[in-house]
Amino acid sequence: MLAIVIPYFKLSFFKFTLDSLATQTDKRFTVYIGDDASPENPNELLEKYKGLFNFKYQYFEKNLGSDSLVMQWNRCMALTENEEWIMILGDDDVLSENVVGDFYKNIDEIKNINSSVIRFSTARLDELNNLTSEIFYHPKTEKPSDFYYRRHKGLTRSSLSEHIFSKNGYLQFGFRDYPLAWHSDDIAWIDFSNNNRIFNINSSIVYVRVSNLSITGQDRNVEKKKIAELNFFKDLVYEKFDLFEKNQMLDFLIHYEVIIKRRQKVRLKEWLFLFKKYIQIGFLGPFLQFMKRFLKYYLKLLFLNHTHSLAV
């Protein structure tokens, strides 16, 4: 059985989400709505959907999402019962009518390849329900490392809502609590898949809304997103590096180096870590370029420290 978990806070587009659940051709799912102490009470709206699909609503007295979206996700996940599979659906996102049906059509094949992460085709919506992107399709199965590398290179998109994952995978690894949950889903698909392939369903679509109310659509949280990006890439290169091809490793190392330099002061142990990883990859040219950057950085740092000591 499938659980669809909605961490609820915004009423603005919630009707479209509920409409898409009510029109599913296959009703073998239960919706769990966890209200994060929202000032916008959805009960009047929810009354209209009683009998159209099975749902359970829980109001939480304390708001968690403003401090940790992952904690709110976890609290909502705890509402689920004996379901084996879970989707966390945004309160403004929309499913095409055959999403659940296509999941069940493919469930035997999903289990045969031992996949614990399923992804649907996806497209972006705006506030007026207009498509603002192409529809993104995927290979039928894909290594999670290859998928994330495609995302990193801007060849596809990804967000939380278009995935279904096994509850066992979630219980084993959990979501990593990055600020704003930025990249928490990206690392989750690598964690939850546990080195098995992601199964992709291209015959149905999850429409993800990007508006000025969504975290993706906002630009006022830039600093928190930078911190989350640093945490994510640190986990990626420290823990998941060996999952990637050498050319992919090189791209991630260079990107991680750029990120840590933003802090203005790079710790020596981080340079040593990068040194070891460049050696591991074995590309002479990139390694020599790295050593050049390393020497330039520390010569500049020594000069600044010397200038500061003279001034004092």
N, C-alpha and C positions, 0 to 999 in steps of 0.2 A: 504494500500500500504506500501511497505517496502523501507526504505532508507538505503543504505549501504554507510557509511561515511569512507573515507580513509584520515587520517592525513598523508600527504605525505612528505618524506624527502630524502629517499634513493632510488636510481635507481637500485641498484645491483640485486634485486630479484623481482622488480616490474612487470616485464613481466609475471612471473609465477602467480602472483596475478590476473593480468588482464586476462590471459588465463583462469583461473578458473571461472572468471565472464562471459567470453564470451561463455563458454561451459555449463552454467547452463541450465537445461532442462525447467525451468520456468523463464521467463524474466520479471516478474512483480516486478521490482525493479528499482530504480534510484540510481546511484552512484554519490556521491559528493566528489570530490577530493580537499582537501585544502593544497596547497603547502606552506610549512613553510619557505619561502625564501630559498629554497634549491639551492645549487650551481649546482645541477644535473638536468637540465631542462628535463622534461618528455614529452614535446609536440610532438617530433618526434615519440616517441613510441605510444603516445595516438592516433595519426593520424591513426594508423593501426587498431584501434578498433572502429572507427566511423561506426555506423550502426550495430555493433554486439551486443551492449547493450546500454541503455540510460545512459549517464554520463554528468556531468557538472564539469568543472575545474576552480578553482580560485587560482590565485597566490597572496600571501600575501607579502607585501613589508618588513614587520618586522618579524624577527624570534622570536617566542615565546617559542618554545619547549625547547630551551637550558636553559631557566629560569623556565618554568612551562609547562609541558606536558598537564596538565589539562586545562590550558588556551588555548592551541592549540586545544585540543579536543572540548572545548566549542565554539571556533571560527568556527571550521568546522561544528559542530552541527547546528550552526546558519544558515548555507547554506541550510539546509533542508527546505522543503516547507510544504505540508499538510499531510505528511506521519504520520501514527499512530504508526509505529514500526521502530526501528532503530538498526542497527548493526554497530559497529565501528571496521573496519577491518584493521589490520596492513598492511603496504605497502610491507611486505615480506611474508605474510601468504596466505594460499591456501584453497579454498573450494572444497569439492567433488561436483560433478556435480548436485547432487540432494538436496543440502542444502536448496535452496529457495523453491523448489517444496515440500519438506517435511514440511517446515514451513507452507505453505498454506494448505497442507493436514490435518494438525493438528489444524488449527486456530480456528475451532468451539469448539473443546474440550478445547483449551487454554482459550478461552473466557468463557466457561461454568464453569471452576473452578476459574475464576477471576485471572488468573496468569498474571503477568506483566514482568516476567523474564523467558526467554527460553534459554536452554543450549543444545549444540550439543555434540556428542562424539568428542573426540579430540586425537591427537597424535603429537609428536614433529618431526620436520625435521631439517636436518643440511644444510650446505652450498651447498652440492651436491645433495640435494633432497632425501637423504636417511632417512628412518625412524630411529629414535634413541630412540623410546619408544614403549611400547605396546599401543594399542588403549584403551582409558579410556571410559568405559561405566558407565551409572548412572541409579538409579531407575527412573521409569517413572515420578513420582512426588516426591518432597523432600522439607522438610522445609529448608529454607536458613541457619538456624543455624546448622542443621545437616550436610548440605553440607560443610559449612566452617569448621566445626570440623573435618570432614574427610580429608579436605585439610591440616588443621593444623597438623594432625597426619601422614601426608605423604601417605595417602591411595588413593589420587587422585591428579590431577593437575588442574589448572585453570588459565586463562588469559582473556584479554579483548575480543579477536576476536571471541571466540566461543559462544558469547551470543547475543541474540536479546532482546531488552527491550522496554517497552512502552515509547513513548515520554512524556506522562503525568507523569509517574514515575520520569523521568529525570527532568522535569520542576518543580516538587514538591520538590525534594531533591537535585538535582545536584550532581556532583562529588566532593569529598573532595580533596583539593589540597595538597597532601602529596609530599615531594621531589621525583622527578623522576616518579611521579604517582605510586610509589611502594605501593601496597595494596589499591590504590584508587578504583580499580575495586572490590576487595574483599568486602569492606564496602558498595560499591554501590549496590551489589546484595542483601545485607541485607536491605539497605535503600529502594531501588526501589520496592522490593517485597511487602513492607508494610504489613508484617505478612502473606502474602499469599504464597502458595507453588510454587516452581520453577518447570517448566514443562521441561522434558528432552526428546530430540529426539536422539535416538541411531541408526537410520537407515541411517544417513549421518554424515560426519566427517569434522571437521575443523582442518587443519594441521598448527600448529604454529611453525614458524621457530626460532630456537635458534642458533645464530651464534655469532662470535666475534663483529658483528655490532649491535647486539641487546642488550638492557639494561640487560635482563636476563643473557645473555652470557658473560657480561663484569664483571670484578672483580675490576675495578678501582674506582667504585662508592660506596665502602663499607660503608663509613661514612654516606653518604646521605641515603643509604638504612637503616642503623641503626636508623637514626632520623625518617624516615618514619615509621619504625616498631614500634618505641616508640609511635608516634602519633596515629597510627592505634590501637594498643592494649589499649591505654588510652581511645580512643573513644569506643572501644569494651566493656571494663569492666565498664566504667562510664555510657554508654548510652544503651547498648544492652544486658547487663548481664542477665536480667530476661528471655530472649528468649531461654536460654540454659538449658540443664539438669544439675543436681548438679555435676555429675562427670566431665562434660564439663567445668562448672564454675571453678572447682578446678584446672584443667589443665591450664586454661587461667590465673587464679590468680597467680599460681606459675610462669608461663612464664612472666607475667607482672612484678612480683617481681624481676626476674632475669634481665629483661631489665632495670628497673630503677636503679638497683645496678651498672650497667655499668658506670653510671655517677659518681660513687665513693661516692657521697654524696646524700643520700636519704632524702627528706624533711619530717618533722614530719607529716604533713598533709597527705602525701602519706601512711605512716605507719598506721595512724589512719583510712584511707580509707580501706586499706587492712585488718586491724583488724575487721572493721564492716562487710566486705564481707565474711571473714572466719567465723564470727559468723552467718551470714545469711545462709551459706551453711549447717552448723550444724554438720560437721564431727569433732569429738573430737580430733582424732589423728593428722590430718593435722593442726588443730588450735594450738595444743600444740607444734608441730614442728615449726610453724610460730612464736610463742612466744619465743621459744628458739633462733631462728635466729634473732629476733628483739633484744633480750637482748644481744646476742653476738655482734651484729653490734654496738649497742650504747655503750657497755662497751669498745669496740675497739676504737670507736670514742672519748670517754672521755679520754682514755689512750693517744691517739695521741695528743689530744688538751693539755693535761697536760704536756706531754713531750715537746711539742712545746713551751709552756709558760715558762718552766724551762730553755730551751735553749736560749730564748730571755732574 
